[in-house]
């Protein structure tokens, strides 16, 4: 039963939902938050998003570009796609 991909996807979705809800529920426990704590939380969130964008998007793009013979280096293909996507 736990090998079913639909069940696994549901469990993963519920797990990420629970962690998001838990993080969002922290606002109910704090009336105000110090600026340096807020800065640390924002920095942590930014680091997580940068890591997620690299490991989920850029690293596979570099691998795919390495597999094809191109005159442009593989890292440049991913960097160009990253910049064009940001624009």
PDB file with one MODEL, atoms N, CA, C and O in Angstrom:
MODEL        1
ATOM      1  N   UNK A   1       0.824  -1.194   0.000  1.00  0.00           N
ATOM      2  CA  UNK A   1       0.000   0.000   0.000  1.00  0.00           C
ATOM      3  C   UNK A   1       0.867   1.255   0.000  1.00  0.00           C
ATOM      4  O   UNK A   1       0.556   2.207  -0.716  1.00  0.00           O
ATOM      5  N   UNK A   2       1.955   1.285   0.790  1.00  0.00           N
ATOM      6  CA  UNK A   2       2.801   2.470   0.827  1.00  0.00           C
ATOM      7  C   UNK A   2       3.708   2.594  -0.385  1.00  0.00           C
ATOM      8  O   UNK A   2       4.404   3.599  -0.529  1.00  0.00           O
ATOM      9  N   UNK A   3       3.717   1.594  -1.263  1.00  0.00           N
ATOM     10  CA  UNK A   3       4.520   1.684  -2.477  1.00  0.00           C
ATOM     11  C   UNK A   3       3.760   2.349  -3.615  1.00  0.00           C
ATOM     12  O   UNK A   3       4.343   2.646  -4.658  1.00  0.00           O
ATOM     13  N   UNK A   4       2.471   2.584  -3.428  1.00  0.00           N
ATOM     14  CA  UNK A   4       1.661   3.224  -4.453  1.00  0.00           C
ATOM     15  C   UNK A   4       2.113   4.676  -4.620  1.00  0.00           C
ATOM     16  O   UNK A   4       2.157   5.414  -3.636  1.00  0.00           O
ATOM     17  N   UNK A   5       2.450   5.107  -5.847  1.00  0.00           N
ATOM     18  CA  UNK A   5       2.938   6.469  -6.049  1.00  0.00           C
ATOM     19  C   UNK A   5       1.918   7.539  -5.662  1.00  0.00           C
ATOM     20  O   UNK A   5       2.300   8.624  -5.223  1.00  0.00           O
ATOM     21  N   UNK A   6       0.634   7.250  -5.820  1.00  0.00           N
ATOM     22  CA  UNK A   6      -0.386   8.234  -5.461  1.00  0.00           C
ATOM     23  C   UNK A   6      -0.412   8.431  -3.950  1.00  0.00           C
ATOM     24  O   UNK A   6      -0.532   9.559  -3.472  1.00  0.00           O
ATOM     25  N   UNK A   7      -0.300   7.337  -3.195  1.00  0.00           N
ATOM     26  CA  UNK A   7      -0.285   7.431  -1.736  1.00  0.00           C
ATOM     27  C   UNK A   7       0.974   8.164  -1.270  1.00  0.00           C
ATOM     28  O   UNK A   7       0.912   8.995  -0.365  1.00  0.00           O
ATOM     29  N   UNK A   8       2.110   7.854  -1.889  1.00  0.00           N
ATOM     30  CA  UNK A   8       3.347   8.536  -1.523  1.00  0.00           C
ATOM     31  C   UNK A   8       3.274  10.028  -1.834  1.00  0.00           C
ATOM     32  O   UNK A   8       3.743  10.848  -1.045  1.00  0.00           O
ATOM     33  N   UNK A   9       2.690  10.385  -2.974  1.00  0.00           N
ATOM     34  CA  UNK A   9       2.533  11.799  -3.321  1.00  0.00           C
ATOM     35  C   UNK A   9       1.606  12.494  -2.336  1.00  0.00           C
ATOM     36  O   UNK A   9       1.850  13.636  -1.948  1.00  0.00           O
ATOM     37  N   UNK A  10       0.550  11.809  -1.935  1.00  0.00           N
ATOM     38  CA  UNK A  10      -0.375  12.385  -0.956  1.00  0.00           C
ATOM     39  C   UNK A  10       0.324  12.598   0.382  1.00  0.00           C
ATOM     40  O   UNK A  10       0.160  13.649   1.001  1.00  0.00           O
ATOM     41  N   UNK A  11       1.092  11.629   0.832  1.00  0.00           N
ATOM     42  CA  UNK A  11       1.815  11.764   2.098  1.00  0.00           C
ATOM     43  C   UNK A  11       2.839  12.892   2.040  1.00  0.00           C
ATOM     44  O   UNK A  11       2.982  13.651   2.998  1.00  0.00           O
ATOM     45  N   UNK A  12       3.546  13.004   0.927  1.00  0.00           N
ATOM     46  CA  UNK A  12       4.515  14.090   0.777  1.00  0.00           C
ATOM     47  C   UNK A  12       3.820  15.439   0.768  1.00  0.00           C
ATOM     48  O   UNK A  12       4.316  16.395   1.365  1.00  0.00           O
ATOM     49  N   UNK A  13       2.685  15.530   0.103  1.00  0.00           N
ATOM     50  CA  UNK A  13       1.929  16.785   0.055  1.00  0.00           C
ATOM     51  C   UNK A  13       1.423  17.154   1.448  1.00  0.00           C
ATOM     52  O   UNK A  13       1.537  18.306   1.865  1.00  0.00           O
ATOM     53  N   UNK A  14       0.866  16.186   2.163  1.00  0.00           N
ATOM     54  CA  UNK A  14       0.375  16.460   3.515  1.00  0.00           C
ATOM     55  C   UNK A  14       1.520  16.831   4.453  1.00  0.00           C
ATOM     56  O   UNK A  14       1.346  17.669   5.338  1.00  0.00           O
ATOM     57  N   UNK A  15       2.674  16.224   4.272  1.00  0.00           N
ATOM     58  CA  UNK A  15       3.834  16.561   5.103  1.00  0.00           C
ATOM     59  C   UNK A  15       4.302  17.986   4.867  1.00  0.00           C
ATOM     60  O   UNK A  15       4.575  18.714   5.822  1.00  0.00           O
ATOM     61  N   UNK A  16       4.399  18.395   3.600  1.00  0.00           N
ATOM     62  CA  UNK A  16       4.819  19.765   3.318  1.00  0.00           C
ATOM     63  C   UNK A  16       3.754  20.758   3.775  1.00  0.00           C
ATOM     64  O   UNK A  16       4.080  21.844   4.255  1.00  0.00           O
ATOM     65  N   UNK A  17       2.492  20.390   3.628  1.00  0.00           N
ATOM     66  CA  UNK A  17       1.416  21.258   4.122  1.00  0.00           C
ATOM     67  C   UNK A  17       1.530  21.436   5.634  1.00  0.00           C
ATOM     68  O   UNK A  17       1.402  22.552   6.136  1.00  0.00           O
ATOM     69  N   UNK A  18       1.769  20.349   6.358  1.00  0.00           N
ATOM     70  CA  UNK A  18       1.852  20.411   7.814  1.00  0.00           C
ATOM     71  C   UNK A  18       3.017  21.290   8.259  1.00  0.00           C
ATOM     72  O   UNK A  18       2.873  22.074   9.197  1.00  0.00           O
ATOM     73  N   UNK A  19       4.160  21.172   7.605  1.00  0.00           N
ATOM     74  CA  UNK A  19       5.308  21.998   7.980  1.00  0.00           C
ATOM     75  C   UNK A  19       5.053  23.470   7.666  1.00  0.00           C
ATOM     76  O   UNK A  19       5.447  24.342   8.441  1.00  0.00           O
ATOM     77  N   UNK A  20       4.401  23.757   6.546  1.00  0.00           N
ATOM     78  CA  UNK A  20       4.059  25.141   6.203  1.00  0.00           C
ATOM     79  C   UNK A  20       3.066  25.706   7.205  1.00  0.00           C
ATOM     80  O   UNK A  20       3.212  26.845   7.647  1.00  0.00           O
ATOM     81  N   UNK A  21       2.055  24.922   7.568  1.00  0.00           N
ATOM     82  CA  UNK A  21       1.065  25.378   8.537  1.00  0.00           C
ATOM     83  C   UNK A  21       1.706  25.598   9.900  1.00  0.00           C
ATOM     84  O   UNK A  21       1.367  26.560  10.590  1.00  0.00           O
ATOM     85  N   UNK A  22       2.618  24.732  10.297  1.00  0.00           N
ATOM     86  CA  UNK A  22       3.301  24.878  11.577  1.00  0.00           C
ATOM     87  C   UNK A  22       4.134  26.158  11.593  1.00  0.00           C
ATOM     88  O   UNK A  22       4.115  26.899  12.576  1.00  0.00           O
ATOM     89  N   UNK A  23       4.859  26.418  10.520  1.00  0.00           N
ATOM     90  CA  UNK A  23       5.650  27.641  10.439  1.00  0.00           C
ATOM     91  C   UNK A  23       4.785  28.885  10.429  1.00  0.00           C
ATOM     92  O   UNK A  23       5.125  29.887  11.057  1.00  0.00           O
ATOM     93  N   UNK A  24       3.671  28.826   9.721  1.00  0.00           N
ATOM     94  CA  UNK A  24       2.773  29.980   9.664  1.00  0.00           C
ATOM     95  C   UNK A  24       2.060  30.195  10.986  1.00  0.00           C
ATOM     96  O   UNK A  24       1.694  31.326  11.306  1.00  0.00           O
ATOM     97  N   UNK A  25       1.852  29.139  11.760  1.00  0.00           N
ATOM     98  CA  UNK A  25       1.143  29.251  13.039  1.00  0.00           C
ATOM     99  C   UNK A  25       1.968  29.978  14.087  1.00  0.00           C
ATOM    100  O   UNK A  25       1.433  30.376  15.122  1.00  0.00           O
ATOM    101  N   UNK A  26       3.265  30.162  13.839  1.00  0.00           N
ATOM    102  CA  UNK A  26       4.103  30.865  14.809  1.00  0.00           C
ATOM    103  C   UNK A  26       3.651  32.303  15.023  1.00  0.00           C
ATOM    104  O   UNK A  26       3.928  32.885  16.071  1.00  0.00           O
ATOM    105  N   UNK A  27       2.962  32.882  14.052  1.00  0.00           N
ATOM    106  CA  UNK A  27       2.505  34.270  14.220  1.00  0.00           C
ATOM    107  C   UNK A  27       1.501  34.384  15.355  1.00  0.00           C
ATOM    108  O   UNK A  27       1.335  35.474  15.902  1.00  0.00           O
ATOM    109  N   UNK A  28       0.836  33.324  15.727  1.00  0.00           N
ATOM    110  CA  UNK A  28      -0.136  33.377  16.810  1.00  0.00           C
ATOM    111  C   UNK A  28       0.531  33.414  18.187  1.00  0.00           C
ATOM    112  O   UNK A  28      -0.120  33.755  19.175  1.00  0.00           O
ATOM    113  N   UNK A  29       1.803  33.072  18.263  1.00  0.00           N
ATOM    114  CA  UNK A  29       2.499  33.000  19.536  1.00  0.00           C
ATOM    115  C   UNK A  29       3.373  34.207  19.827  1.00  0.00           C
ATOM    116  O   UNK A  29       3.824  34.375  20.960  1.00  0.00           O
ATOM    117  N   UNK A  30       3.624  35.045  18.841  1.00  0.00           N
ATOM    118  CA  UNK A  30       4.487  36.201  19.025  1.00  0.00           C
ATOM    119  C   UNK A  30       3.726  37.471  18.682  1.00  0.00           C
ATOM    120  O   UNK A  30       3.195  37.609  17.580  1.00  0.00           O
ATOM    121  N   UNK A  31       3.676  38.397  19.633  1.00  0.00           N
ATOM    122  CA  UNK A  31       2.999  39.664  19.390  1.00  0.00           C
ATOM    123  C   UNK A  31       3.859  40.556  18.502  1.00  0.00           C
ATOM    124  O   UNK A  31       3.365  41.152  17.545  1.00  0.00           O
ATOM    125  N   UNK A  32       5.134  40.644  18.819  1.00  0.00           N
ATOM    126  CA  UNK A  32       6.070  41.374  17.969  1.00  0.00           C
ATOM    127  C   UNK A  32       7.355  40.564  17.893  1.00  0.00           C
ATOM    128  O   UNK A  32       7.618  39.707  18.737  1.00  0.00           O
ATOM    129  N   UNK A  33       8.135  40.843  16.887  1.00  0.00           N
ATOM    130  CA  UNK A  33       9.362  40.079  16.675  1.00  0.00           C
ATOM    131  C   UNK A  33      10.508  41.060  16.481  1.00  0.00           C
ATOM    132  O   UNK A  33      10.358  42.080  15.808  1.00  0.00           O
ATOM    133  N   UNK A  34      11.624  40.753  17.062  1.00  0.00           N
ATOM    134  CA  UNK A  34      12.792  41.624  16.955  1.00  0.00           C
ATOM    135  C   UNK A  34      13.329  41.601  15.529  1.00  0.00           C
ATOM    136  O   UNK A  34      13.235  40.595  14.826  1.00  0.00           O
ATOM    137  N   UNK A  35      13.886  42.724  15.125  1.00  0.00           N
ATOM    138  CA  UNK A  35      14.351  42.878  13.753  1.00  0.00           C
ATOM    139  C   UNK A  35      15.460  41.890  13.416  1.00  0.00           C
ATOM    140  O   UNK A  35      15.475  41.341  12.314  1.00  0.00           O
ATOM    141  N   UNK A  36      16.386  41.652  14.335  1.00  0.00           N
ATOM    142  CA  UNK A  36      17.481  40.736  14.015  1.00  0.00           C
ATOM    143  C   UNK A  36      16.977  39.294  13.895  1.00  0.00           C
ATOM    144  O   UNK A  36      17.544  38.514  13.130  1.00  0.00           O
ATOM    145  N   UNK A  37      15.950  38.934  14.616  1.00  0.00           N
ATOM    146  CA  UNK A  37      15.380  37.584  14.467  1.00  0.00           C
ATOM    147  C   UNK A  37      14.676  37.472  13.111  1.00  0.00           C
ATOM    148  O   UNK A  37      14.794  36.458  12.423  1.00  0.00           O
ATOM    149  N   UNK A  38      13.955  38.512  12.743  1.00  0.00           N
ATOM    150  CA  UNK A  38      13.294  38.528  11.439  1.00  0.00           C
ATOM    151  C   UNK A  38      14.318  38.449  10.315  1.00  0.00           C
ATOM    152  O   UNK A  38      14.101  37.746   9.329  1.00  0.00           O
ATOM    153  N   UNK A  39      15.425  39.160  10.453  1.00  0.00           N
ATOM    154  CA  UNK A  39      16.479  39.107   9.442  1.00  0.00           C
ATOM    155  C   UNK A  39      17.083  37.705   9.333  1.00  0.00           C
ATOM    156  O   UNK A  39      17.376  37.235   8.234  1.00  0.00           O
ATOM    157  N   UNK A  40      17.268  37.045  10.474  1.00  0.00           N
ATOM    158  CA  UNK A  40      17.794  35.672  10.436  1.00  0.00           C
ATOM    159  C   UNK A  40      16.807  34.729   9.753  1.00  0.00           C
ATOM    160  O   UNK A  40      17.207  33.866   8.973  1.00  0.00           O
ATOM    161  N   UNK A  41      15.519  34.894  10.048  1.00  0.00           N
ATOM    162  CA  UNK A  41      14.509  34.027   9.430  1.00  0.00           C
ATOM    163  C   UNK A  41      14.444  34.253   7.920  1.00  0.00           C
ATOM    164  O   UNK A  41      14.337  33.298   7.150  1.00  0.00           O
ATOM    165  N   UNK A  42      14.510  35.519   7.498  1.00  0.00           N
ATOM    166  CA  UNK A  42      14.486  35.818   6.070  1.00  0.00           C
ATOM    167  C   UNK A  42      15.739  35.293   5.377  1.00  0.00           C
ATOM    168  O   UNK A  42      15.669  34.794   4.255  1.00  0.00           O
ATOM    169  N   UNK A  43      16.877  35.406   6.042  1.00  0.00           N
ATOM    170  CA  UNK A  43      18.119  34.866   5.480  1.00  0.00           C
ATOM    171  C   UNK A  43      18.070  33.358   5.332  1.00  0.00           C
ATOM    172  O   UNK A  43      18.523  32.811   4.326  1.00  0.00           O
ATOM    173  N   UNK A  44      17.520  32.686   6.331  1.00  0.00           N
ATOM    174  CA  UNK A  44      17.378  31.234   6.256  1.00  0.00           C
ATOM    175  C   UNK A  44      16.461  30.839   5.103  1.00  0.00           C
ATOM    176  O   UNK A  44      16.769  29.921   4.342  1.00  0.00           O
ATOM    177  N   UNK A  45      15.326  31.539   4.977  1.00  0.00           N
ATOM    178  CA  UNK A  45      14.389  31.236   3.895  1.00  0.00           C
ATOM    179  C   UNK A  45      15.032  31.483   2.529  1.00  0.00           C
ATOM    180  O   UNK A  45      14.820  30.710   1.594  1.00  0.00           O
ATOM    181  N   UNK A  46      15.811  32.550   2.412  1.00  0.00           N
ATOM    182  CA  UNK A  46      16.495  32.831   1.156  1.00  0.00           C
ATOM    183  C   UNK A  46      17.505  31.737   0.832  1.00  0.00           C
ATOM    184  O   UNK A  46      17.621  31.317  -0.320  1.00  0.00           O
ATOM    185  N   UNK A  47      18.235  31.276   1.845  1.00  0.00           N
ATOM    186  CA  UNK A  47      19.194  30.194   1.621  1.00  0.00           C
ATOM    187  C   UNK A  47      18.524  28.905   1.185  1.00  0.00           C
ATOM    188  O   UNK A  47      19.032  28.203   0.311  1.00  0.00           O
ATOM    189  N   UNK A  48      17.389  28.591   1.786  1.00  0.00           N
ATOM    190  CA  UNK A  48      16.646  27.390   1.391  1.00  0.00           C
ATOM    191  C   UNK A  48      16.184  27.493  -0.049  1.00  0.00           C
ATOM    192  O   UNK A  48      16.267  26.521  -0.800  1.00  0.00           O
ATOM    193  N   UNK A  49      15.697  28.664  -0.445  1.00  0.00           N
ATOM    194  CA  UNK A  49      15.210  28.831  -1.815  1.00  0.00           C
ATOM    195  C   UNK A  49      16.349  28.787  -2.830  1.00  0.00           C
ATOM    196  O   UNK A  49      16.180  28.252  -3.926  1.00  0.00           O
ATOM    197  N   UNK A  50      17.500  29.340  -2.479  1.00  0.00           N
ATOM    198  CA  UNK A  50      18.651  29.270  -3.384  1.00  0.00           C
ATOM    199  C   UNK A  50      19.099  27.821  -3.536  1.00  0.00           C
ATOM    200  O   UNK A  50      19.386  27.377  -4.647  1.00  0.00           O
ATOM    201  N   UNK A  51      19.163  27.081  -2.433  1.00  0.00           N
ATOM    202  CA  UNK A  51      19.549  25.669  -2.507  1.00  0.00           C
ATOM    203  C   UNK A  51      18.545  24.873  -3.325  1.00  0.00           C
ATOM    204  O   UNK A  51      18.928  24.023  -4.128  1.00  0.00           O
ATOM    205  N   UNK A  52      17.261  25.147  -3.124  1.00  0.00           N
ATOM    206  CA  UNK A  52      16.230  24.431  -3.876  1.00  0.00           C
ATOM    207  C   UNK A  52      16.322  24.747  -5.366  1.00  0.00           C
ATOM    208  O   UNK A  52      16.164  23.855  -6.199  1.00  0.00           O
ATOM    209  N   UNK A  53      16.576  25.999  -5.702  1.00  0.00           N
ATOM    210  CA  UNK A  53      16.662  26.345  -7.126  1.00  0.00           C
ATOM    211  C   UNK A  53      17.883  25.707  -7.762  1.00  0.00           C
ATOM    212  O   UNK A  53      17.835  25.307  -8.925  1.00  0.00           O
ATOM    213  N   UNK A  54      18.988  25.605  -7.011  1.00  0.00           N
ATOM    214  CA  UNK A  54      20.160  24.969  -7.611  1.00  0.00           C
ATOM    215  C   UNK A  54      19.948  23.473  -7.780  1.00  0.00           C
ATOM    216  O   UNK A  54      20.092  22.951  -8.886  1.00  0.00           O
ATOM    217  N   UNK A  55      19.609  22.779  -6.706  1.00  0.00           N
ATOM    218  CA  UNK A  55      19.547  21.317  -6.756  1.00  0.00           C
ATOM    219  C   UNK A  55      18.369  20.809  -7.591  1.00  0.00           C
ATOM    220  O   UNK A  55      18.437  19.707  -8.135  1.00  0.00           O
ATOM    221  N   UNK A  56      17.298  21.585  -7.703  1.00  0.00           N
ATOM    222  CA  UNK A  56      16.142  21.113  -8.461  1.00  0.00           C
ATOM    223  C   UNK A  56      16.119  21.613  -9.896  1.00  0.00           C
ATOM    224  O   UNK A  56      15.469  21.006 -10.747  1.00  0.00           O
ATOM    225  N   UNK A  57      16.814  22.702 -10.181  1.00  0.00           N
ATOM    226  CA  UNK A  57      16.734  23.286 -11.518  1.00  0.00           C
ATOM    227  C   UNK A  57      18.089  23.412 -12.204  1.00  0.00           C
ATOM    228  O   UNK A  57      18.272  22.896 -13.306  1.00  0.00           O
ATOM    229  N   UNK A  58      19.031  24.083 -11.573  1.00  0.00           N
ATOM    230  CA  UNK A  58      20.296  24.373 -12.236  1.00  0.00           C
ATOM    231  C   UNK A  58      21.181  23.148 -12.393  1.00  0.00           C
ATOM    232  O   UNK A  58      21.746  22.930 -13.465  1.00  0.00           O
ATOM    233  N   UNK A  59      21.312  22.354 -11.355  1.00  0.00           N
ATOM    234  CA  UNK A  59      22.175  21.172 -11.448  1.00  0.00           C
ATOM    235  C   UNK A  59      21.676  20.179 -12.495  1.00  0.00           C
ATOM    236  O   UNK A  59      22.492  19.672 -13.264  1.00  0.00           O
ATOM    237  N   UNK A  60      20.357  19.868 -12.566  1.00  0.00           N
ATOM    238  CA  UNK A  60      19.897  18.994 -13.654  1.00  0.00           C
ATOM    239  C   UNK A  60      20.085  19.632 -15.034  1.00  0.00           C
ATOM    240  O   UNK A  60      20.351  18.927 -16.007  1.00  0.00           O
ATOM    241  N   UNK A  61      19.949  20.955 -15.126  1.00  0.00           N
ATOM    242  CA  UNK A  61      20.161  21.621 -16.414  1.00  0.00           C
ATOM    243  C   UNK A  61      21.609  21.500 -16.857  1.00  0.00           C
ATOM    244  O   UNK A  61      21.884  21.299 -18.040  1.00  0.00           O
ATOM    245  N   UNK A  62      22.538  21.621 -15.913  1.00  0.00           N
ATOM    246  CA  UNK A  62      23.956  21.465 -16.254  1.00  0.00           C
ATOM    247  C   UNK A  62      24.230  20.037 -16.691  1.00  0.00           C
ATOM    248  O   UNK A  62      24.980  19.823 -17.644  1.00  0.00           O
ATOM    249  N   UNK A  63      23.643  19.058 -16.022  1.00  0.00           N
ATOM    250  CA  UNK A  63      23.820  17.653 -16.425  1.00  0.00           C
ATOM    251  C   UNK A  63      23.272  17.403 -17.817  1.00  0.00           C
ATOM    252  O   UNK A  63      23.907  16.725 -18.625  1.00  0.00           O
ATOM    253  N   UNK A  64      22.080  17.953 -18.106  1.00  0.00           N
ATOM    254  CA  UNK A  64      21.481  17.761 -19.427  1.00  0.00           C
ATOM    255  C   UNK A  64      22.305  18.450 -20.504  1.00  0.00           C
ATOM    256  O   UNK A  64      22.441  17.917 -21.606  1.00  0.00           O
ATOM    257  N   UNK A  65      22.854  19.619 -20.212  1.00  0.00           N
ATOM    258  CA  UNK A  65      23.680  20.330 -21.187  1.00  0.00           C
ATOM    259  C   UNK A  65      25.013  19.623 -21.387  1.00  0.00           C
ATOM    260  O   UNK A  65      25.587  19.698 -22.474  1.00  0.00           O
ATOM    261  N   UNK A  66      25.512  18.945 -20.376  1.00  0.00           N
ATOM    262  CA  UNK A  66      26.766  18.193 -20.507  1.00  0.00           C
ATOM    263  C   UNK A  66      26.585  16.989 -21.414  1.00  0.00           C
ATOM    264  O   UNK A  66      27.520  16.591 -22.109  1.00  0.00           O
ATOM    265  N   UNK A  67      25.390  16.404 -21.414  1.00  0.00           N
ATOM    266  CA  UNK A  67      25.132  15.203 -22.204  1.00  0.00           C
ATOM    267  C   UNK A  67      25.105  15.499 -23.704  1.00  0.00           C
ATOM    268  O   UNK A  67      25.290  14.584 -24.507  1.00  0.00           O
ATOM    269  N   UNK A  68      24.881  16.746 -24.100  1.00  0.00           N
ATOM    270  CA  UNK A  68      24.801  17.103 -25.511  1.00  0.00           C
ATOM    271  C   UNK A  68      26.065  17.844 -25.923  1.00  0.00           C
ATOM    272  O   UNK A  68      26.554  18.698 -25.183  1.00  0.00           O
ATOM    273  N   UNK A  69      26.592  17.526 -27.088  1.00  0.00           N
ATOM    274  CA  UNK A  69      27.781  18.258 -27.555  1.00  0.00           C
ATOM    275  C   UNK A  69      27.373  19.653 -28.060  1.00  0.00           C
ATOM    276  O   UNK A  69      26.758  19.786 -29.119  1.00  0.00           O
ATOM    277  N   UNK A  70      27.715  20.650 -27.308  1.00  0.00           N
ATOM    278  CA  UNK A  70      27.385  22.036 -27.649  1.00  0.00           C
ATOM    279  C   UNK A  70      28.679  22.839 -27.705  1.00  0.00           C
ATOM    280  O   UNK A  70      29.640  22.513 -27.008  1.00  0.00           O
ATOM    281  N   UNK A  71      28.713  23.874 -28.519  1.00  0.00           N
ATOM    282  CA  UNK A  71      29.912  24.724 -28.523  1.00  0.00           C
ATOM    283  C   UNK A  71      30.016  25.604 -27.269  1.00  0.00           C
ATOM    284  O   UNK A  71      31.091  26.114 -26.952  1.00  0.00           O
ATOM    285  N   UNK A  72      28.907  25.777 -26.567  1.00  0.00           N
ATOM    286  CA  UNK A  72      28.885  26.594 -25.349  1.00  0.00           C
ATOM    287  C   UNK A  72      29.076  25.666 -24.145  1.00  0.00           C
ATOM    288  O   UNK A  72      28.500  24.578 -24.117  1.00  0.00           O
ATOM    289  N   UNK A  73      29.864  26.069 -23.161  1.00  0.00           N
ATOM    290  CA  UNK A  73      30.024  25.223 -21.966  1.00  0.00           C
ATOM    291  C   UNK A  73      28.688  24.970 -21.263  1.00  0.00           C
ATOM    292  O   UNK A  73      27.776  25.794 -21.324  1.00  0.00           O
ATOM    293  N   UNK A  74      28.589  23.827 -20.603  1.00  0.00           N
ATOM    294  CA  UNK A  74      27.330  23.421 -19.963  1.00  0.00           C
ATOM    295  C   UNK A  74      26.905  24.413 -18.894  1.00  0.00           C
ATOM    296  O   UNK A  74      25.716  24.707 -18.774  1.00  0.00           O
ATOM    297  N   UNK A  75      27.843  24.937 -18.115  1.00  0.00           N
ATOM    298  CA  UNK A  75      27.482  25.880 -17.063  1.00  0.00           C
ATOM    299  C   UNK A  75      26.928  27.173 -17.657  1.00  0.00           C
ATOM    300  O   UNK A  75      26.071  27.818 -17.053  1.00  0.00           O
ATOM    301  N   UNK A  76      27.420  27.556 -18.853  1.00  0.00           N
ATOM    302  CA  UNK A  76      26.950  28.791 -19.487  1.00  0.00           C
ATOM    303  C   UNK A  76      25.508  28.631 -19.971  1.00  0.00           C
ATOM    304  O   UNK A  76      24.720  29.574 -19.902  1.00  0.00           O
ATOM    305  N   UNK A  77      25.167  27.445 -20.458  1.00  0.00           N
ATOM    306  CA  UNK A  77      23.789  27.199 -20.908  1.00  0.00           C
ATOM    307  C   UNK A  77      22.828  27.368 -19.737  1.00  0.00           C
ATOM    308  O   UNK A  77      21.795  28.025 -19.868  1.00  0.00           O
ATOM    309  N   UNK A  78      23.163  26.778 -18.597  1.00  0.00           N
ATOM    310  CA  UNK A  78      22.306  26.913 -17.419  1.00  0.00           C
ATOM    311  C   UNK A  78      22.266  28.353 -16.923  1.00  0.00           C
ATOM    312  O   UNK A  78      21.208  28.833 -16.515  1.00  0.00           O
ATOM    313  N   UNK A  79      23.392  29.046 -16.951  1.00  0.00           N
ATOM    314  CA  UNK A  79      23.438  30.440 -16.492  1.00  0.00           C
ATOM    315  C   UNK A  79      22.609  31.338 -17.395  1.00  0.00           C
ATOM    316  O   UNK A  79      21.910  32.226 -16.906  1.00  0.00           O
ATOM    317  N   UNK A  80      22.674  31.124 -18.699  1.00  0.00           N
ATOM    318  CA  UNK A  80      21.875  31.926 -19.640  1.00  0.00           C
ATOM    319  C   UNK A  80      20.394  31.679 -19.392  1.00  0.00           C
ATOM    320  O   UNK A  80      19.606  32.623 -19.347  1.00  0.00           O
ATOM    321  N   UNK A  81      20.016  30.435 -19.232  1.00  0.00           N
ATOM    322  CA  UNK A  81      18.609  30.116 -18.936  1.00  0.00           C
ATOM    323  C   UNK A  81      18.152  30.724 -17.620  1.00  0.00           C
ATOM    324  O   UNK A  81      17.016  31.186 -17.511  1.00  0.00           O
ATOM    325  N   UNK A  82      19.027  30.727 -16.617  1.00  0.00           N
ATOM    326  CA  UNK A  82      18.694  31.314 -15.319  1.00  0.00           C
ATOM    327  C   UNK A  82      18.457  32.820 -15.444  1.00  0.00           C
ATOM    328  O   UNK A  82      17.490  33.351 -14.898  1.00  0.00           O
ATOM    329  N   UNK A  83      19.346  33.499 -16.167  1.00  0.00           N
ATOM    330  CA  UNK A  83      19.219  34.952 -16.323  1.00  0.00           C
ATOM    331  C   UNK A  83      18.002  35.310 -17.160  1.00  0.00           C
ATOM    332  O   UNK A  83      17.280  36.250 -16.829  1.00  0.00           O
ATOM    333  N   UNK A  84      17.765  34.567 -18.246  1.00  0.00           N
ATOM    334  CA  UNK A  84      16.591  34.843 -19.083  1.00  0.00           C
ATOM    335  C   UNK A  84      15.304  34.600 -18.284  1.00  0.00           C
ATOM    336  O   UNK A  84      14.342  35.358 -18.403  1.00  0.00           O
ATOM    337  N   UNK A  85      15.297  33.557 -17.485  1.00  0.00           N
ATOM    338  CA  UNK A  85      14.136  33.283 -16.646  1.00  0.00           C
ATOM    339  C   UNK A  85      13.904  34.371 -15.603  1.00  0.00           C
ATOM    340  O   UNK A  85      12.760  34.704 -15.293  1.00  0.00           O
ATOM    341  N   UNK A  86      14.984  34.922 -15.063  1.00  0.00           N
ATOM    342  CA  UNK A  86      14.855  35.987 -14.082  1.00  0.00           C
ATOM    343  C   UNK A  86      14.331  37.265 -14.709  1.00  0.00           C
ATOM    344  O   UNK A  86      13.595  38.022 -14.077  1.00  0.00           O
ATOM    345  N   UNK A  87      14.714  37.499 -15.958  1.00  0.00           N
ATOM    346  CA  UNK A  87      14.218  38.711 -16.642  1.00  0.00           C
ATOM    347  C   UNK A  87      12.750  38.581 -16.962  1.00  0.00           C
ATOM    348  O   UNK A  87      12.159  39.497 -17.534  1.00  0.00           O
TER     349      UNK A  87
ENDMDL
END
